[in-house]
Amino acid sequence: MELQRIAYALDAELICGPDDWEKINIETVFASDLMSDVLMSDRDEMLMVTSLSTEQSIRSAGIVGSEAIVIANDKTVTEGMIELAKDQDIALFCTRHPKFESCVRLGRIMEV
């Protein structure tokens, strides 16, 4: 599924991302605030959903090869997070929805 459709479903605001972020394909979603759990994932074309608004979440996403990150709960995104996402070519979004509701919305559009 194209990332643009996911961003629309989550009412997500693009913070930064590659020029062609809309066409990035997402096949799996991993939602967690525990970066140790994220680091255990082995998935391709992944979107990470978290309410952990720290540079560590960006680093963890980069390590596992996540294509994009959605920061849930309308948390503040720092300049350090933006710079890391740009350096790692990861699309970074923010949504006002809680992590659980974000996952429910994603489940609805991805099962179609």
Residue pairs with C-beta under 8 A, 6 or more apart in sequence:
1 25
1 26
1 27
1 109
1 110
2 22
2 23
2 24
2 25
2 26
3 21
3 22
3 23
3 24
3 25
3 26
3 47
3 67
3 68
3 91
4 21
4 22
4 23
5 109
6 12
6 26
6 47
6 68
6 106
6 109
7 14
7 93
9 105
9 106
9 108
9 109
10 70
10 93
10 95
10 97
10 102
10 105
10 106
11 95
11 96
11 97
12 70
12 93
12 94
12 95
13 93
13 94
13 95
14 21
14 91
14 92
14 93
15 77
15 82
15 85
15 92
15 93
15 94
16 82
16 85
16 86
16 91
16 92
17 68
17 85
17 90
17 91
17 92
17 93
18 24
18 89
18 91
21 68
21 91
24 45
24 67
24 68
24 91
25 45
25 67
26 45
26 46
26 47
26 67
26 68
27 43
27 44
27 45
27 46
28 43
28 44
28 45
28 46
28 47
29 46
29 47
29 48
29 49
29 103
29 106
29 110
30 38
30 41
30 43
30 46
30 47
30 48
30 49
30 66
31 48
31 49
31 50
31 99
31 102
31 103
32 38
32 48
32 49
32 50
33 50
33 51
33 52
33 99
35 52
35 56
35 57
35 60
38 48
38 50
38 57
38 60
38 61
38 64
39 60
39 63
39 64
41 64
42 64
43 64
44 65
45 67
46 64
46 65
46 66
46 67
47 66
47 67
47 68
47 69
47 70
47 106
48 57
48 60
48 61
48 64
48 66
48 68
48 69
48 70
49 69
49 70
49 72
49 99
49 102
49 103
49 106
50 57
50 69
50 70
50 71
50 72
50 99
51 71
51 72
51 73
51 75
51 98
51 99
52 71
53 71
53 75
53 76
53 77
53 78
53 81
54 78
54 81
55 78
55 80
55 81
55 84
57 69
57 71
57 81
58 69
58 81
58 84
58 85
58 88
58 90
58 92
59 84
61 69
61 88
61 90
62 84
62 88
62 90
66 90
67 90
67 91
68 90
68 91
68 92
68 93
69 85
69 90
69 91
69 92
69 93
70 93
70 94
70 95
70 102
71 77
71 92
71 93
71 94
71 95
72 95
72 97
72 98
72 99
72 102
73 96
73 97
73 98
73 99
74 94
74 95
74 96
75 94
77 92
77 94
81 92
82 92
84 90
85 91
85 92
95 102
97 105
